[in-house]
Amino acid sequence: MPANKKYLTASPLQRTLKITAAIIGGYMVSTAFHQFLMLFLSKKEVYMTMHFSVYIMWAVLMIVAFLAKSGWKIWGWYLLASAVFFAPVLYQIINKQ
C-alpha cells in the first residue's frame, strides 16, 4: 500500500537535507557524544561499548531526522548537539599542547 501523499516531503531540497542529516548528522552526534563520555569514564570501557551503542544511537537519530518537519531545523539541532558534546573534548585537546 503506497504512502499517503500528504505526509511525504514535497521539496527535493528538504528531502535531501533530511537524508543527509540522518546519515551524516546522526553519526556526528553519536560519535561526539561518545567522545564526551570518554572524558568522564574509562576510555577502554566506553570504546568497547561504543561498538554497539553508536549504531543504536545513530539509528534512533536517523528516525528523528525523518520525523522532523524541516531539514534545516534538524541540521541545526544536530550541529548544535555535536558542538556541545565536542567542545569539552576540543578544549582538553587544546590545553594539552
N, CA, C and O of each residue as an XYZ file, in Angstrom:
388
protein
N       0.845     -1.169      0.000
C       0.000      0.000      0.000
C       0.896      1.239      0.000
O       1.748      1.363      0.880
N       0.736      2.150     -0.945
C       1.601      3.334     -1.005
C       1.300      4.312      0.130
O       0.223      4.305      0.726
N       2.290      5.147      0.399
C       2.149      6.137      1.462
C       1.181      7.234      1.038
O       1.025      7.522     -0.149
N       0.541      7.833      2.020
C      -0.363      8.943      1.769
C       0.462     10.157      1.342
O       1.411     10.525      2.035
N       0.124     10.775      0.232
C       0.913     11.867     -0.343
C       1.016     13.080      0.580
O       2.005     13.810      0.515
N       0.031     13.310      1.429
C       0.084     14.497      2.283
C       1.143     14.384      3.374
O       1.521     15.397      3.964
N       1.633     13.174      3.658
C       2.659     13.000      4.674
C       4.068     12.982      4.091
O       5.039     12.983      4.847
N       4.201     12.966      2.779
C       5.512     12.920      2.148
C       6.061     14.326      1.958
O       5.302     15.279      1.783
N       7.385     14.450      1.993
C       8.036     15.731      1.770
C       7.996     16.050      0.286
O       8.442     15.254     -0.540
N       7.460     17.216     -0.050
C       7.288     17.581     -1.452
C       8.580     18.143     -2.054
O       8.872     17.887     -3.222
N       9.337     18.885     -1.294
C      10.523     19.558     -1.804
C      11.713     18.596     -1.877
O      12.012     17.907     -0.902
N      12.389     18.547     -3.021
C      13.594     17.707     -3.109
C      14.714     18.206     -2.192
O      15.503     17.410     -1.683
N      14.781     19.528     -1.981
C      15.795     20.078     -1.090
C      15.569     19.601      0.344
O      16.516     19.184      1.011
N      14.326     19.656      0.824
C      14.023     19.192      2.183
C      14.305     17.698      2.320
O      14.818     17.251      3.346
N      13.978     16.950      1.313
C      14.229     15.505      1.336
C      15.733     15.236      1.421
O      16.173     14.380      2.189
N      16.515     15.971      0.631
C      17.969     15.815      0.657
C      18.537     16.224      2.010
O      19.423     15.554      2.540
N      18.037     17.311      2.567
C      18.507     17.757      3.880
C      18.196     16.725      4.964
O      19.023     16.478      5.842
N      17.030     16.135      4.907
C      16.673     15.121      5.907
C      17.536     13.872      5.766
O      17.958     13.290      6.766
N      17.796     13.461      4.534
C      18.617     12.265      4.310
C      20.047     12.502      4.784
O      20.625     11.654      5.464
N      20.620     13.651      4.428
C      21.989     13.926      4.862
C      22.076     14.151      6.368
O      23.059     13.766      7.000
N      21.049     14.773      6.941
C      21.043     14.949      8.399
C      20.943     13.595      9.088
O      21.584     13.371     10.115
N      20.149     12.697      8.534
C      20.003     11.376      9.136
C      21.318     10.606      9.090
O      21.726     10.012     10.088
N      21.975     10.615      7.945
C      23.190      9.813      7.790
C      24.397     10.496      8.421
O      25.043      9.929      9.303
N      24.699     11.696      7.977
C      25.915     12.371      8.425
C      25.733     13.002      9.804
O      26.560     12.815     10.696
N      24.649     13.747      9.968
C      24.426     14.438     11.238
C      24.208     13.486     12.402
O      24.716     13.716     13.500
N      23.456     12.420     12.167
C      23.235     11.440     13.228
C      24.517     10.761     13.667
O      24.723     10.508     14.854
N      25.377     10.469     12.707
C      26.664      9.854     13.049
C      27.562     10.844     13.796
O      28.272     10.460     14.725
N      27.530     12.111     13.392
C      28.322     13.125     14.094
C      27.892     13.260     15.542
O      28.735     13.329     16.436
N      26.597     13.299     15.783
C      26.097     13.453     17.157
C      26.457     12.236     17.998
O      26.891     12.379     19.141
N      26.282     11.046     17.448
C      26.543      9.841     18.240
C      28.026      9.672     18.561
O      28.364      9.262     19.671
N      28.916      9.976     17.622
C      30.347      9.868     17.929
C      30.809     10.985     18.863
O      31.641     10.750     19.739
N      30.277     12.203     18.686
C      30.645     13.298     19.594
C      30.178     13.000     21.019
O      30.874     13.320     21.983
N      29.006     12.391     21.148
C      28.501     12.021     22.473
C      29.424     11.004     23.151
O      29.707     11.113     24.345
N      29.886     10.025     22.388
C      30.757      9.018     22.985
C      32.148      9.574     23.296
O      32.773      9.148     24.267
N      32.633     10.497     22.507
C      33.892     11.156     22.848
C      33.732     11.988     24.121
O      34.648     12.073     24.939
N      32.567     12.594     24.276
C      32.272     13.338     25.500
C      32.270     12.408     26.710
O      32.777     12.764     27.773
N      31.701     11.223     26.546
C      31.693     10.254     27.646
C      33.101      9.804     28.022
O      33.365      9.494     29.184
N      34.001      9.768     27.051
C      35.375      9.342     27.328
C      36.119     10.312     28.231
O      37.144      9.952     28.809
N      35.618     11.539     28.362
C      36.247     12.492     29.279
C      36.008     12.119     30.735
O      36.842     12.401     31.596
N      34.869     11.483     31.012
C      34.475     11.227     32.385
C      34.566      9.761     32.789
O      34.718      9.449     33.970
N      34.475      8.880     31.836
C      34.527      7.445     32.120
C      35.803      6.850     31.543
O      36.541      7.516     30.817
N      36.047      5.612     31.868
C      37.224      4.920     31.355
C      37.149      4.816     29.831
O      36.147      4.365     29.277
N      38.212      5.236     29.171
C      38.219      5.236     27.707
C      38.064      3.829     27.144
O      37.416      3.626     26.117
N      38.661      2.873     27.822
C      38.583      1.486     27.341
C      37.153      0.972     27.408
O      36.683      0.323     26.473
N      36.457      1.258     28.505
C      35.075      0.792     28.652
C      34.134      1.475     27.671
O      33.264      0.832     27.083
N      34.310      2.769     27.498
C      33.453      3.494     26.554
C      33.716      3.009     25.136
O      32.781      2.838     24.354
N      34.982      2.786     24.802
C      35.322      2.315     23.460
C      34.735      0.945     23.180
O      34.299      0.673     22.061
N      34.720      0.075     24.186
C      34.169     -1.271     23.993
C      32.651     -1.231     23.790
O      32.121     -1.945     22.939
N      31.960     -0.411     24.557
C      30.508     -0.320     24.393
C      30.123      0.536     23.194
O      29.005      0.447     22.686
N      31.056      1.360     22.750
C      30.797      2.249     21.620
C      30.520      1.465     20.339
O      29.775      1.934     19.479
N      31.100      0.298     20.205
C      30.890     -0.512     19.003
C      29.407     -0.812     18.784
O      28.956     -0.907     17.643
N      28.670     -0.956     19.841
C      27.243     -1.268     19.719
C      26.363     -0.030     19.897
O      25.415      0.180     19.141
N      26.683      0.783     20.895
C      25.791      1.891     21.229
C      25.806      3.015     20.195
O      24.811      3.727     20.062
N      26.898      3.193     19.463
C      26.918      4.214     18.416
C      25.882      3.894     17.348
O      25.165      4.786     16.893
N      25.799      2.651     16.952
C      24.859      2.282     15.889
C      23.409      2.339     16.363
O      22.514      2.686     15.592
N      23.182      2.006     17.610
C      21.823      2.121     18.151
C      21.413      3.588     18.221
O      20.306      3.949     17.822
N      22.300      4.424     18.726
C      22.010      5.852     18.821
C      21.869      6.467     17.426
O      21.006      7.318     17.208
N      22.703      6.044     16.495
C      22.637      6.541     15.128
C      21.295      6.188     14.484
O      20.699      7.017     13.796
N      20.824      4.967     14.706
C      19.535      4.551     14.141
C      18.385      5.383     14.712
O      17.471      5.768     13.983
N      18.436      5.657     16.010
C      17.390      6.476     16.629
C      17.433      7.899     16.076
O      16.390      8.493     15.802
N      18.632      8.442     15.913
C      18.760      9.793     15.367
C      18.347      9.848     13.900
O      17.880     10.889     13.438
N      18.507      8.769     13.169
C      18.022      8.720     11.782
C      16.497      8.803     11.751
O      15.928      9.509     10.919
N      15.849      8.094     12.641
C      14.391      8.131     12.708
C      13.917      9.531     13.083
O      12.955     10.041     12.508
N      14.590     10.148     14.045
C      14.224     11.501     14.466
C      14.367     12.480     13.301
O      13.535     13.373     13.139
N      15.410     12.321     12.494
C      15.619     13.224     11.361
C      14.480     13.130     10.360
O      14.074     14.145      9.794
N      13.963     11.943     10.133
C      12.877     11.798      9.175
C      11.527     12.207      9.755
O      10.594     12.475      8.998
N      11.404     12.260     11.068
C      10.164     12.721     11.693
C      10.077     14.235     11.763
O       8.993     14.787     11.953
N      11.199     14.906     11.612
C      11.213     16.372     11.703
C      10.487     16.995     10.515
O      10.451     16.428      9.423
N       9.915     18.163     10.750
C       9.201     18.882      9.692
C      10.158     19.553      8.713
O       9.899     19.584      7.510
N      11.259     20.087      9.223
C      12.184     20.843      8.388
C      13.582     20.222      8.445
O      14.089     19.885      9.515
N      14.182     20.084      7.280
C      15.549     19.575      7.211
C      16.556     20.560      7.769
O      17.569     20.163      8.344
N      16.277     21.864      7.598
C      17.167     22.884      8.144
C      17.191     22.845      9.666
O      18.254     22.978     10.272
N      16.033     22.664     10.285
C      15.969     22.635     11.752
C      16.693     21.414     12.316
O      17.406     21.518     13.314
N      16.512     20.277     11.687
C      17.167     19.076     12.213
C      18.680     19.172     12.038
O      19.430     18.708     12.896
N      19.141     19.774     10.927
C      20.571     20.005     10.767
C      21.074     20.963     11.846
O      22.157     20.766     12.397
N      20.302     21.985     12.144
C      20.689     22.923     13.201
C      20.799     22.248     14.556
O      21.758     22.472     15.295
N      19.820     21.425     14.878
C      19.859     20.708     16.163
C      21.025     19.734     16.232
O      21.685     19.620     17.265
N      21.276     19.034     15.131
C      22.368     18.059     15.128
C      23.731     18.739     15.205
O      24.631     18.243     15.883
N      23.894     19.871     14.515
C      25.159     20.605     14.604
C      25.356     21.203     15.993
O      26.471     21.215     16.515
N      24.279     21.696     16.589
C      24.364     22.242     17.945
C      24.726     21.150     18.959
O      25.586     21.350     19.816
N      24.068     20.008     18.853
C      24.363     18.902     19.774
C      25.797     18.413     19.594
O      26.480     18.131     20.578
N      26.254     18.311     18.363
C      27.636     17.887     18.113
C      28.623     18.884     18.698
O      29.628     18.490     19.291
N      28.343     20.175     18.535
C      29.235     21.201     19.072
C      29.266     21.178     20.599
O      30.325     21.334     21.206
N      28.109     20.985     21.210
C      28.050     20.943     22.678
C      28.817     19.743     23.218
O      29.536     19.863     24.211
N      28.672     18.586     22.574
C      29.371     17.393     23.054
C      30.862     17.425     22.729
O      31.670     16.881     23.482
N      31.233     18.054     21.618
C      32.642     18.021     21.217
C      33.454     19.179     21.785
O      34.683     19.101     21.814
N      32.807     20.247     22.236
C      33.533     21.407     22.759
C      34.448     21.065     23.943
O      35.601     21.495     23.943
N      33.990     20.315     24.948
C      34.916     19.963     26.036
C      36.078     19.079     25.580
O      37.183     19.175     26.114
N      35.827     18.233     24.610
C      36.897     17.380     24.076
C      37.930     18.254     23.375
O      39.132     18.076     23.574
N      37.477     19.183     22.568
C      38.380     20.097     21.870
C      39.142     20.971     22.861
O      40.330     21.233     22.676
N      38.465     21.417     23.905
C      39.118     22.225     24.942
C      40.242     21.437     25.605
O      41.316     21.984     25.854
N      40.010     20.181     25.888
C      41.027     19.349     26.505
C      42.195     19.115     25.554
O      43.348     19.108     25.985
N      41.913     18.928     24.282
C      42.981     18.723     23.294
C      43.852     19.974     23.180
O      45.077     19.879     23.121
N      43.223     21.133     23.149
C      43.965     22.383     23.009
C      44.823     22.657     24.233
O      45.950     23.134     24.097
N      44.314     22.364     25.430
C      45.068     22.639     26.659
C      46.207     21.663     26.897
O      47.096     21.959     27.696
N      46.218     20.523     26.241
C      47.329     19.579     26.410
C      48.572     20.047     25.672
O      49.679     19.641     26.023
N      48.421     20.873     24.680
C      49.584     21.301     23.883
C      50.337     22.408     24.525
O      51.336     22.874     23.978
